[in-house]
Amino acid sequence: MLKIKNIETFYGKIQALKGINLNVEQGKIVTLLGANGAGKTTTMKTIAGLLKPQSGKIEFLGEDVTGLRPDQLLKKGISLVPEGRAILGSMSVIENLEMGAYQRKDNEIGKDIENVMNHFPILRERKDQLGGTLSGGQQQMLAIARALLSRPKLLLLDEPSMGLAPLIVADIFKIIKEIKNDGTTVLLVEQNAKQALKIADYGYVMETGKIIISGKASDLLEDPRVVEAYLGKKTS
């Protein structure tokens, strides 16, 4: 579905991505791991069109989409849930969800809102509440639900578990699996490496703007380099 070929992205004169190569197969969860500053969020922003690469190529469903604007990429089926959620705090839950569908012209938006509320029952309970008054976990659920309203083919999730309590983190990962099972492909950036690898099909590890390790998620869970650097101890 997604092919990233030799992407180089800069912030001014500082090179953040140094020839990234990454593939995402349709119907899979692919996770991107690495320490803070490794280039994970820069990769997501480059895919989503928020940053333009200086060189390299991004293909989505066989089409060259390098350098397209975020709204153009959204129309093609790429939706980003950014780090920090970026919900619209002064708008209600239902209004946030409706904003997720702002580019759509079909008559099934109401039906899709009902569907995402089935994934996130708390949003139904809080549908008239202002987004800014929700808890951190509820805001994360709203951010994911809003992205789903654009009917993405590829959902980009940047640090969805950041700052959340362990029970809420478990709920978020369960929902990510449900999203995949519903047919949406997921590229997941996540600091909780163990949980990410448990639900992912494939994984990449980044360090200082480069991919240094890649493989099946089940293999990475057992890879001594990954265990030592990100898992802390060998998984059972």
N, C-alpha and C positions, 0 to 999 in steps of 0.2 A: 504493500500500500504506500509506504513512505520510504524513499531512498535519499540519504544525505551523502553527498560525495565531495570529499576534500574541502569542507566548508571552513573558511577563515573569517572570523568576525573580530572587529576592533572597537574599543572605546577610545576615540581619539587616536593616539599613537600606541596605545597599549593593546597588544594582541591577546584576546580572551579565548578564542578558539583557534587551534593550530592544526588544521587539516582533519576535521572530524569526518569519519565514515560510520554510518549507522543505518540499519534497516528495520522497519517495522512491518511485520506480516499482518495481513487482514485477519481480523477475528482473534488476535492475540493481545496479551498484556506484556508490554516490554518495559523494563524498569532501567532507569539511569541513576547510578549510585556514585558517590564521591564525597569528599570532605567539602566544607565551606570554601568557596573560591575556586573550585575545580572547573567551573564553567557550565554547570548543569542548567541553571536558570538562563544563562546566555544562550544555550542551545535551544531551550524552549521558546525564548523570545525570538530567536532567529527563524525557527520553524513557523511561528505564528505571525511573522511579518513585522514585529515591533522593532526588530533590528535588521538591518540589511547586511548580508555578508559581503566582504570585499572580494572574495573569490569562492569558487566552488559551485555546486548545483544542488537544488532540492527538487525532487520529483515526487508528485502525489498522484496516485492512480495513473502512472505512466505519463503525466503531463509535467513539463518544466514550470514550476511555480516560484522559482527564485526571484526575490525582490518584489513580489506582489504585496499590496497593502493588506493589513489585517481584515478589513471588511471584505476584500476580494477572496481571501483565503477562507473566511467564514462561509461565504456563499458556496465555496467548493466543498465544504464539509470539515474544516479544521477549526476546533473550538478550544480555547485555552482557559483553564481555571488557574489564575495567577497565584503566585506565592503571596500570602497576606489577604487572599479572598476577594478584596475589592468589590464588596457588595455596595449597593446604594443605600446608605444608612438612613436617609431621610424619606425613603420610599418604603411602602409596606412589602411584606413577603410576596403577596400576589402581584404587586406592581413590578418587583424585581424579576419574578418569573416571566411576566409579560414582556419585559425588556429583553429577555433572552431570545424571544421569538420575533424581535422587531423587524427582521429582514424577510420573514415569511409572509406569504400572501394566501395561504390555504385556509380551510375552514376547520382544521383539526387541532388548533392551538389549545382550546378548552379541554379537549380530550387528552392531549399530551400533558397539560397541567395536572389533570386527575391522575395520570399514570405516574408522574414523578412524585406526586404526593403519596402514592401507594408505596414507593420506595422510601419516602421520608415522611412518615405519619405526623411527626412533630410539626412539619410545615403546614399541614392542614389545620392543626390546632392553633397555630400562630399566624394564619394567613393574613389577618388584618393588622398584625403588629409591625411596627417599624423595624426595618432590618438592623439598624444600629443598636437596638435594644435586645437583640438576641444574644445568647451565650456564644462563646467561640465555636463550639461544636455545631451549634445550630446555624451559625453563619457559614461554616464550611459546607454543611449540607445544602444550604441555600445557594451557595456559589456553584456547587456541582449541579444541582437541579436546574439552575438558570442556564448553565452551559448546555444541558441536555435539551432545553427547549429550542435550540437552533437545529436540532436533529443532526448532530455531528456524525460523520463517518469515523473521524479520528478525534478522540478526546485527549487533550494534553492536561495532565494534572501535576502542578508544581507544588510539592511539599504539602499534601493535603492533611497530614497528621501533625503538622508543626504546632506546638503549644497546647495540644489537646490531652485530656486525661486518658489513661489507658483504656477504660471501658468505651469511651467515645472513639478512640483510635480503632478498636476492634470493630465497631459498627461501620466506620468509614471503609475499612478494608473489605468487609462483607459486602458493602454496597458496590465497591469497585468490581468485585467478582460478578455481582448481579448485572452490572452494566455491560460487562463483557458477554455474559450469557445471553443478554438481550440483543447482541449483535454489534455492539460498538467496540471498535478497536481502541486500546488505551496505551498511551505513552506516559509513564509515571516516573517523576522525579521524587525521591523519598530518602530522608535521612535514616528512617527506621529500616535498615537494610534487611534484617531478618524477615520482618513481616512482608516487605516488598517482594523478596525472592520467593517466599512461600506462595504468593498468589500469581507471580509472573510466570510466563512461558520462557522468556529470554531476558538476559541482562547485560548491561554494559557498565564498566567502571571507568570513571574519568579521574584524571589527575592533571592539574595545571594545563587545562585546555586541550588535553589529548585523551583518546580512548586507550587505556592500558590493558584492560582485560575484557573479554566478552565470551559468552557461551550460554548454554541452557541454564535456566535459573536453578534447577536442581543440582547441576554441576557446580555452580558458583557457591551454593550453600556449603559444599564440601571442599572448595578450593582453599588451600592453606593461606594463600595471600589475602583472600577476601575474609576468611575467618579471623586472621590476625588483625587486619586493619579495620574491619567494620562490624564483625559479629562478636568479638570479644572472647568467644570460646566455641569449640566445635559443637555443631548442632546434632541432635540425635536423629 
